[in-house]
Amino acid sequence: MRFHEQNHGIYFDDLDIFGVLHNARYPLLIERTIGAFWKKMGWGGLSELERNPDQFHLVRVNHFEYIRAVEGVDEVRVRVWVDKMGRTSLTFGFAVLPIDEDTPYASGYRVLVCVDPKERKPNPWSEEFREQLKPYRKDLPNT
């Protein structure tokens, strides 16, 4: 199974009063990494909805487990992959990691639901999109 990974700087204004990465910054790191993954997949922006109906989706769940603190100004890696894909839902797994080791600071998952852009009701993912994500899917054998 493949994954997508991106490095992010942790700056002074990301820290809480204790000098550790504020818990509210983790979702932003995940959002930025998934956004970079979509760009890698060829998605440009909201102007491409007609060309790419799978691009219209909403976040249903963000789940984080904070394992150990990111202390001070630093740099982290965020790794994302597809844990599973249903008819209308997609679950990303993720880990926030140090630059030089694989012991996570945090891990979790995000569930997305593909929706019809007008009615905003669940809509099946396209076969083309499913094919494009195959290498990143943990729920498929031998990927």
Long-range contacts (C-beta under 8 A, 24 or more apart in sequence): 1-81, 1-135, 1-136, 1-137, 1-138, 1-140, 1-143, 2-81, 2-135, 2-136, 2-143, 3-79, 3-80, 3-81, 3-136, 4-33, 4-36, 4-37, 4-40, 4-79, 4-80, 4-81, 4-136, 5-33, 5-77, 5-78, 5-79, 5-80, 6-32, 6-33, 6-36, 6-77, 6-78, 7-75, 7-76, 7-77, 7-78, 7-99, 8-32, 8-33, 8-75, 8-76, 8-77, 8-78, 9-73, 9-74, 9-75, 10-70, 10-72, 10-73, 10-74, 10-75, 10-76, 11-73, 12-73, 15-72, 15-73, 19-71, 19-72, 20-69, 20-70, 20-71, 20-72, 21-69, 21-70, 21-71, 21-76, 21-105, 23-64, 23-66, 26-64, 26-66, 26-96, 26-106, 27-62, 27-64, 29-76, 29-78, 29-96, 30-62, 30-78, 30-80, 30-92, 30-94, 30-96, 30-108, 30-110, 32-78, 33-78, 33-79, 33-80, 33-94, 34-80, 34-92, 34-110, 37-80, 41-132, 41-133, 49-117, 53-114, 53-117, 53-123, 53-126, 54-114, 54-125, 54-126, 54-128, 54-129, 56-114, 56-115, 56-116, 56-117, 56-123, 57-90, 57-112, 57-113, 57-114, 57-115, 58-112, 58-113, 58-115, 58-120, 59-110, 59-111, 59-112, 60-89, 60-111, 60-112, 60-113, 61-109, 61-110, 61-111, 62-108, 62-110, 63-108, 63-109, 63-110, 64-106, 64-107, 64-108, 65-106, 65-107, 65-108, 66-105, 66-106, 67-104, 67-105, 67-106, 67-107, 68-103, 68-104, 68-105, 69-105, 70-96, 70-105, 75-99, 76-105, 81-136, 81-137, 81-138, 82-133, 82-136, 82-137, 82-138, 82-139, 83-109, 83-138, 83-139, 84-137, 84-138, 84-139, 85-125, 85-130, 85-133, 85-137, 85-139, 87-124, 87-125, 88-113, 88-114, 88-115, 88-122, 88-123, 88-124, 88-125, 89-113, 89-114, 89-122, 90-114, 90-125, 90-133, 93-138
